[in-house]
Amino acid sequence: MNLLNRNCQIYDISPVISSEIAVFPGDTRFEEHFSMDMQHGDHLTLSSITTTVHLGAHTDAPSHYHREGHSLEKRNLNHYLGPVQVIEVQVPRASRIKIADLKGQEIKTQRVLFKTGSFPNPNQWNDDFVALSPELIEELARLKVILVGIDTPSVDPCDDKILSSHQAIYKHDMAILEGITLQAVPAGLYDLIALPLPIKGADASPVRAILLKGLSS
């Protein structure tokens, strides 16, 4: 059964996963290993992968950034499924987005994705990506936001060891969506599907994140 009407537009906001994709410096790069391959005469192709779970479009589990946080299989899927707002911001590289940077834009949904353009090539690492401020997280929590996402590898800066925005997110039991690609997505309202794998004990999971426009029209 086709659940999407013919006027529904799909935006795939997940970068392609390959051995070329950039990972956080020091983390495990993606590798695919073939134990059988039809191109080499086998009757089927069979592969395995070695990778960080913080790969491409992914969601962090609370256990990634807090000693008392739950692992990913225990998370409520409602966080990752439903109405979402894409907000575009213009801020300097290596800065944190503050409340004032929203320039009065009204938060209209419980899920918010920030389009910064500061990590433009998923296959090329750059340290000076934009992150989120703890003050912004506090304001979003006050507005009942349950998921916050960004088109960079992290909601905190590359060199932040305290992870202040992660900690603010933990305080309010919000979900995180990082590493998404929003270049082709106009600011506005959508429906989000970004479901993590139920990997027991996992501190993160890659997701196939998509935005739907016109789902209910």
Buried (B, 14 or more C-beta within 10 A) or exposed (E): EEEEEEEBEBBBBBBEBEEEBBBBEEEEEBEEEEEEEEEEEEEEEEEEEEBBBBBBBBBBBBBBBBEEBEBBBEBEEEBBBBBBBBBBBEBEEBBBBBEEBBEEEEBEBBBBBBBBBBBEEBEEBBEEBBBBBBBBBBBBBEEEBBBBBBBBBBBBBBEBEEBBBBBBBBEBBBBBBBBBBBEEBEEEEBBBBBBBEEBEEBBBBBBEBBBBBBBEE
